[in-house]
Amino acid sequence: MSELVQNQPVTGFRRSLVLWTNRRIGWLSRHWLAVFNTFLFLYVGLPFLAPLLLANGFYQAADAIYSLYSAACHQFPSRAYFILGEQVALCQRDIAIYGTLLIGGLLFSLVRHQLKPPALRWYVFFMMPIALDAGLAMASEWLAAGVPMITLWAIGLIALGITSGILYSQNYLTWHSYVFFAFGPLALIYLQFFGPHQSSPFLRNLTGFILGVGTAWYVYPYLDDSFEDLGEQVNLKLANSAN
């Protein structure tokens, strides 16, 4: 009896709902890049609208934008742009990352069938500049707050050991990993002998741009393949439902 119930065709409202859902998924599989680019345009653009609203007396609308982005960004004034004397709601580095992702999405539409993603081990190298700049700045702030250098060495070596163990257990500990790990001790040696590191708008924008380029190159081809496969599955379901 249960088999008969499971094999009964979907009819009525339920069938209409399934068809509507599949058509929406099919549409998204064809236009996902436009959806992503639109989202990124709004995500990067709204923070610039906040200071304009604030400067012109629209305090509630501006506060809503600042509150929305406070969950995703520290919003330190020293690391932000200012328009009309008011702070942009997203920091310089985040604007560089997501702005580059937006530009990368627009450019990807031109080469989506030719561009192949890099291996994950190479994508990690795009993360190095931002990890170094942000990590050195954070470590410098800890030193200024009175945290001894020996504590930073202990934290770094423990993190290095845990990460190495995880990668080794997954058989993913390659020479790329050792190169990446070497930057941690080298950064601490730099702090010990050359003093604190102070990031700058140029470094924050440059490192954000590099990470954005690597992320767009790595992620977009995989998303394109995934949505193409999803679209084929949905089209097959719609073709079968029409028979």
C-alpha positions as CSV (number, residue, x, y, z in Angstrom):
1,M,0.0,0.0,0.0
2,S,2.8,2.4,0.9
3,E,4.4,1.8,-2.5
4,L,1.2,2.7,-4.3
5,V,1.0,6.0,-2.3
6,Q,4.6,6.9,-3.1
7,N,4.2,6.2,-6.8
8,Q,1.0,8.3,-7.2
9,P,1.6,11.3,-9.5
10,V,1.7,14.8,-7.9
11,T,-1.5,16.7,-8.9
12,G,-3.4,19.9,-8.1
13,F,-1.9,22.6,-6.0
14,R,1.1,20.5,-5.0
15,R,2.0,19.9,-8.6
16,S,1.7,23.7,-9.4
17,L,3.9,24.5,-6.5
18,V,6.6,22.0,-7.5
19,L,6.5,23.3,-11.1
20,W,6.7,26.9,-9.9
21,T,9.6,26.1,-7.7
22,N,11.5,24.3,-10.4
23,R,11.0,27.1,-12.8
24,R,12.3,29.6,-10.3
25,I,15.3,27.4,-9.7
26,G,15.8,27.0,-13.4
27,W,15.8,30.8,-13.8
28,L,18.3,31.2,-11.0
29,S,20.6,28.6,-12.6
30,R,20.7,30.7,-15.8
31,H,20.9,34.1,-14.1
32,W,22.9,33.4,-10.9
33,L,25.8,35.6,-11.9
34,A,23.5,38.6,-12.5
35,V,21.9,38.0,-9.1
36,F,25.3,37.8,-7.4
37,N,26.5,40.9,-9.1
38,T,23.3,42.8,-8.1
39,F,23.7,41.7,-4.5
40,L,27.4,42.8,-4.4
41,F,26.6,46.1,-6.0
42,L,24.0,46.8,-3.3
43,Y,26.3,45.4,-0.6
44,V,29.2,47.7,-1.6
45,G,27.0,50.7,-2.5
46,L,24.8,51.0,0.6
47,P,27.7,51.8,2.9
48,F,28.4,54.9,0.8
49,L,24.8,55.9,1.0
50,A,24.9,55.9,4.9
51,P,27.1,59.0,5.3
52,L,25.1,60.9,2.6
53,L,21.9,60.2,4.5
54,L,23.5,61.1,7.8
55,A,24.9,64.4,6.4
56,N,21.5,65.3,5.1
57,G,19.5,64.6,8.2
58,F,18.1,61.2,7.5
59,Y,19.3,59.8,10.8
60,Q,17.1,56.7,11.1
61,A,17.8,55.5,7.6
62,A,21.5,56.0,8.1
63,D,21.5,54.3,11.5
64,A,19.7,51.3,10.0
65,I,22.5,50.9,7.4
66,Y,25.3,51.3,10.1
67,S,23.6,48.8,12.3
68,L,23.1,46.3,9.4
69,Y,26.8,46.4,8.5
70,S,28.1,46.4,12.1
71,A,27.5,42.7,12.2
72,A,29.9,42.1,9.4
73,C,32.5,44.9,9.9
74,H,34.3,46.4,12.9
75,Q,33.7,49.9,11.5
76,F,36.8,51.5,13.1
77,P,37.0,55.1,12.0
78,S,40.7,54.9,11.5
79,R,40.2,52.2,8.8
80,A,37.2,53.8,7.0
81,Y,36.5,56.3,4.3
82,F,34.6,59.5,5.0
83,I,32.1,61.4,2.8
84,L,30.9,64.9,3.8
85,G,32.6,64.3,7.2
86,E,30.7,61.2,7.9
87,Q,32.0,57.6,8.0
88,V,31.3,55.0,5.3
89,A,29.6,52.0,6.9
90,L,32.1,49.5,5.6
91,C,35.9,49.5,6.2
92,Q,38.4,50.1,3.4
93,R,39.6,46.5,3.3
94,D,36.0,45.1,3.0
95,I,35.2,47.6,0.2
96,A,38.3,46.4,-1.7
97,I,37.4,42.7,-1.3
98,Y,33.7,43.0,-2.3
99,G,34.3,45.7,-4.8
100,T,36.9,43.4,-6.5
101,L,34.4,40.5,-6.3
102,L,31.8,42.7,-8.1
103,I,34.3,43.7,-10.8
104,G,35.4,40.0,-11.1
105,G,31.8,39.0,-11.5
106,L,31.3,41.4,-14.4
107,L,34.5,40.3,-16.1
108,F,33.7,36.6,-15.5
109,S,30.6,37.0,-17.6
110,L,33.0,37.5,-20.6
111,V,35.2,34.5,-20.0
112,R,32.9,32.1,-18.0
113,H,33.4,29.2,-20.5
114,Q,37.2,29.6,-20.8
115,L,38.3,30.4,-17.2
116,K,39.3,27.4,-15.0
117,P,39.7,27.8,-11.2
118,P,43.1,27.4,-9.6
119,A,43.8,24.6,-7.2
120,L,43.0,25.2,-3.6
121,R,46.7,25.2,-2.6
122,W,47.3,28.1,-5.0
123,Y,44.2,30.0,-3.8
124,V,45.7,30.0,-0.3
125,F,48.5,32.2,-1.5
126,F,46.0,34.9,-2.4
127,M,45.2,35.0,1.3
128,M,48.8,35.5,2.4
129,P,49.0,39.3,2.0
130,I,45.8,40.0,3.9
131,A,46.8,37.5,6.6
132,L,50.2,39.2,7.0
133,D,48.9,42.8,7.1
134,A,46.0,42.1,9.4
135,G,47.9,39.6,11.5
136,L,50.9,41.9,12.0
137,A,48.6,44.9,12.9
138,M,46.7,42.8,15.4
139,A,49.9,41.4,17.0
140,S,51.3,45.0,17.2
141,E,48.1,46.1,19.0
142,W,48.5,43.2,21.5
143,L,52.1,44.2,22.1
144,A,51.1,47.8,22.7
145,A,48.5,46.5,25.2
146,G,51.2,44.8,27.2
147,V,51.0,41.2,25.9
148,P,54.6,39.8,26.0
149,M,56.3,38.6,22.8
150,I,56.7,35.1,24.3
151,T,52.9,34.8,24.5
152,L,52.6,35.7,20.8
153,W,55.2,33.0,20.0
154,A,53.3,30.5,22.1
155,I,49.9,31.3,20.4
156,G,51.5,31.1,16.9
157,L,53.3,27.8,17.5
158,I,50.2,26.2,19.0
159,A,48.1,27.4,16.0
160,L,50.8,26.1,13.7
161,G,50.9,22.7,15.4
162,I,47.1,22.3,15.3
163,T,46.8,23.4,11.7
164,S,49.6,21.0,10.7
165,G,48.0,18.1,12.5
166,I,44.7,18.7,10.8
167,L,46.3,18.9,7.3
168,Y,48.4,15.9,8.0
169,S,45.4,13.8,9.1
170,Q,43.7,14.8,5.8
171,N,46.9,13.9,3.7
172,Y,47.0,17.6,2.6
173,L,50.3,18.6,4.1
174,T,52.3,19.7,1.0
175,W,55.2,22.1,0.3
176,H,52.7,24.8,-0.3
177,S,51.6,24.4,3.4
178,Y,55.2,24.8,4.7
179,V,55.7,27.9,2.6
180,F,52.5,29.4,4.0
181,F,53.4,28.3,7.6
182,A,56.8,30.0,7.3
183,F,55.2,33.4,7.1
184,G,53.9,33.1,10.7
185,P,57.4,32.8,12.4
186,L,58.9,35.3,9.9
187,A,56.2,37.8,10.9
188,L,56.9,37.5,14.6
189,I,60.7,37.8,13.9
190,Y,59.9,41.0,12.0
191,L,58.0,42.4,15.0
192,Q,60.7,41.4,17.4
193,F,63.5,43.1,15.5
194,F,61.8,45.9,13.6
195,G,59.0,46.9,15.9
196,P,55.2,47.3,15.5
197,H,53.5,47.2,12.1
198,Q,51.0,49.9,11.2
199,S,48.7,49.1,8.3
200,S,47.8,51.9,5.9
201,P,44.9,52.6,3.5
202,F,47.1,51.5,0.6
203,L,48.0,48.1,2.2
204,R,44.3,47.5,3.2
205,N,43.1,48.2,-0.3
206,L,45.9,46.2,-1.9
207,T,45.5,43.1,0.2
208,G,41.7,43.3,-0.1
209,F,42.1,43.5,-3.9
210,I,44.5,40.5,-4.0
211,L,42.1,38.4,-1.9
212,G,39.1,39.5,-4.1
213,V,40.9,38.5,-7.3
214,G,41.8,35.1,-5.9
215,T,38.3,34.5,-4.5
216,A,36.6,35.5,-7.8
217,W,39.0,33.3,-9.8
218,Y,38.5,30.3,-7.5
219,V,34.8,30.5,-6.6
220,Y,33.0,31.8,-9.8
221,P,34.0,28.8,-12.1
222,Y,32.8,26.3,-9.5
223,L,29.6,28.2,-9.0
224,D,29.0,28.3,-12.7
225,D,29.5,24.5,-13.1
226,S,27.2,23.8,-10.1
227,F,24.4,26.0,-11.4
228,E,24.8,24.6,-14.9
229,D,24.4,21.1,-13.4
230,L,21.4,22.2,-11.4
231,G,19.8,23.8,-14.4
232,E,20.1,20.5,-16.4
233,Q,18.5,18.6,-13.6
234,V,15.6,21.0,-13.3
235,N,15.1,21.1,-17.1
236,L,14.9,17.3,-17.1
237,K,12.3,17.4,-14.3
238,L,10.2,20.0,-16.2
239,A,10.5,18.0,-19.4
240,N,9.3,14.8,-17.6
241,S,6.4,16.7,-16.0
242,A,5.2,17.9,-19.4
243,N,4.9,14.3,-20.6
